[in-house]
């Protein structure tokens, strides 16, 4: 069994000089749970190649971040991610969209990644995402033309969390609002920035970076313990 992890290639904000990209622990915490079960993982991005890491997320006091950041094989995966054209959906039981603000620019409109998610889902695989990575699911359409997230219970980075980190003026849209516009049943934790996941059959989403480990744990339960 293999898992496909999607990361952003986008590293700039419209006005801020600081760089964005992947939020590191949304990858490392998920990766760690899977690695402990010896699950094989591939990393893909819209353009392939290097994955930028949001500098604000390089928290090496986080033991899991530090361990993977210092792991040459893991870093190599981040430097040489696959292009969507190099990936075959049939090889994977699960796809996971990581976040970081960068994801909001290059994941929502990427039809190749949408097609991978659709194909995995329609072969009874699982679609999972966390925080801004959920933006990668906004435009995934199934074979019958319906949106994957329509009428599904999902969570993602909330408007309130966006406001609290003061990035409102920088983001291209509010993710919570876009999910609701597409007919998703959006839910969130009562308190911002706490672990929270939502599950609707084979779709598992996490609200924020603190939820990545729980998304992975829940996905493994569904895949192996049912």
N, C-alpha and C positions, 0 to 999 in steps of 0.2 A: 504493500500500500504506500502511495506517495501523496504528499501535500504540496500544493502550489501556493507560494506566498507572493503577494503583489505589493510592490513598493513604488513610491513616486520618484520621478527624476527631477522634479521642479524645486528650485532652491531660492527663488527671489520673491520679495514682496513688492507691490507697486510703489510704496513710498518709504518703507523702513529700510535701513541699510543692513540690518541684521539678516542673516540667511535662514531660510526655512529648509524643509526637506522631510525626511522620515523622523518620527518621534521614536527615539531609540528603544525605549522599553516596550513599545507596542510590538516590536519585533522580538527583542530578546526574551521577554517573559513568555510569549507564545512559543517561541523556538525551544526554550528550555523544557517546557512541559512535553513537547513532542519528542525532543532529543532523548529525554529520560525513558521514553517508550520505544526508542530506536526507530522512530518513524523517519523515512527519507523525505527530505524537503528540497525543493528547488525555489529559487528566487527569480521572479520576472518583473520587468518594469516596462512602461510604455515604449521607451527607446532602447532598452537593454543597457549594458554597461554599468557605469558607476552610479551608486545610490547616494545622494547627498544626505547628511544627517543634520537635523536642526541643532544648531549649536547650544540652544537652551536645554536640549534634552540629553546632553552628554554628561549625565550624572554618574560619575564613576564611584560614588559612595554607595550606589545601588550595586550590591554584590553581583547580581546577575548581569547587569550591564558591563561591569568591569571584567568579569570572566570572559564574556564573549568578545568584548572590544579587544582584549589581549590575545584572542584565539586566531591564529593566522588563517586557518581554513575558513572560519566564519567571515573574517574581513575580506578574504578573497571572493567569497560569494557576493558580498556587498559591492566589490569593485567590478565584478564581471557578471552582473545579472543577465538573464536570458532576455531575448526579444520575444514578444508574443508569437511571432512567426516560427520560432524555434521550439514551441511548446505544443504538445498534443493533449487535448483535453482527456482523451481516453486513458491516459496514464495516471490520472489523479482521482482520488476519492473525495478530496476536499480542497477548496480554494479559500484563502484568507487575505483580505485586503487590510493592510496596515495603514495607519494615518500619519499624522503630522500635517501641518497646514498646507504643505506642498501638494498633498493629494487632491485638494479642492480644485487645482488648476489642470492637472493632467489625467486624472482618473475618470471624471464623469463623462467625458466625450470620447473615450477611447473604445471604439467599436470592437477591436480585436480582443481586448480584455473582457468586454461584455459578452462576446460570443463564447469565450472560454468558460465564463461563469454559467452562462445558459446551458452549455453542453454538459458541464459537470453536474449541474442541478438536474437536468432532464435524464441523466443516467443514474438517478437516485443517489448522487453525491451530495455533499453539504457545501453550502455557501456561508462563509463567516466573514465578519468585518468588525473593526473597532474604531471608535471616535471619528475622525475626519475620513478614515478609510471607507466608512459607510457611503461616502459620496460616490464611490465606484459602483454602487448598486443602483443609483438613481435612475439610470436609463437602460438597465438590463431588461430586455423583452424576451419572453418565452416564445416557443413556436406558434402558439395560438394568438400571438400579437399582444397579449396582456403584459403589463409590467410585473416583474418578479415581486416587487415590494407592495403591489396594490393589495389592499385588505389584509396585509400581514402585520403582525406586531413586531415593531423594530425600535431600537434605541440608537442613539448617536450623540455626538457632542451637541450640547444644548445651547440655545440662545443665551441663557444666563451664564453658562461657562464662557462662551465667546466674549460676552460683555465684561466678565470679571478679569479676563486676561488682557483686556484692552486692545483686541485685534479687530474690533468691529469695522473700523474704517479700512482695514487691509483686505478682508476676505471678499471673494467675488459674490458670495451669497451666504445666507444663513442656512445651514444644513437641516436643522429641525424644520424650518418652514418649507424647504423644498421636498422633504420626505412627506409632509402632510399634504402638500399640493398634489403629489402623485398618488394620493389615496392610501398611504401607509397609516397604520395605527401607531403613532409615535408615543412612546412612554419614556419616563426618566425617573431617576431617584429623587426623593424629596430634597436631598442636600446635594449641592454641586460637588464634583470631584471625588465622589465615593464610588466604590466598585458597584457596577450594576450591569446585568446582562438581560437580554430578552431573547426568547426562543419561540419560533413558530415553525413547527415541524423540522424541515432540514435547513432552516435559516436561523443563524445565531449571530446576534450583534451585541457589541459592548459599547457603553456610553462614552468612556474616556480611557486614558492610558492605564488607569488603575484596574481596568477590567480585562486586560489582554490575557492574563493568566487564567482567569475564570472562563473566558471564551474557549481557550484551548482545552481546559479540563472537561468542560461540558461537551465539546465536540468529540473528544475521545470516549467519553461515556456513551454517547449516542452511537458511535461507530462500532464499539467493541462490547458494550455490556447490554445491548438490547437483544 
